[in-house]
Amino acid sequence: MRHALVAETSKRKIHEKIASLTDDIDKLENKISDLEALEKDIIKKDQEEREEFMKEHDDFKKDMGQTIYEIKD
């Protein structure tokens, strides 16, 4: 009888631990999904900023090229 009671208690604790770990897994998976979405947003924003910077840089080079041409001429 005592062994059955100990076994049942142990079984219950194991099932509780499994349920707890399953919840933790779900929370971690949700956090990973959120972080992946954030990563994509950051990459997209960075790419847009780089494109804007490159456009500004190209415009500056054109202006400076013209200025240098005028100075040399």
Residue pairs with C-beta under 8 A, 6 or more apart in sequence:
none
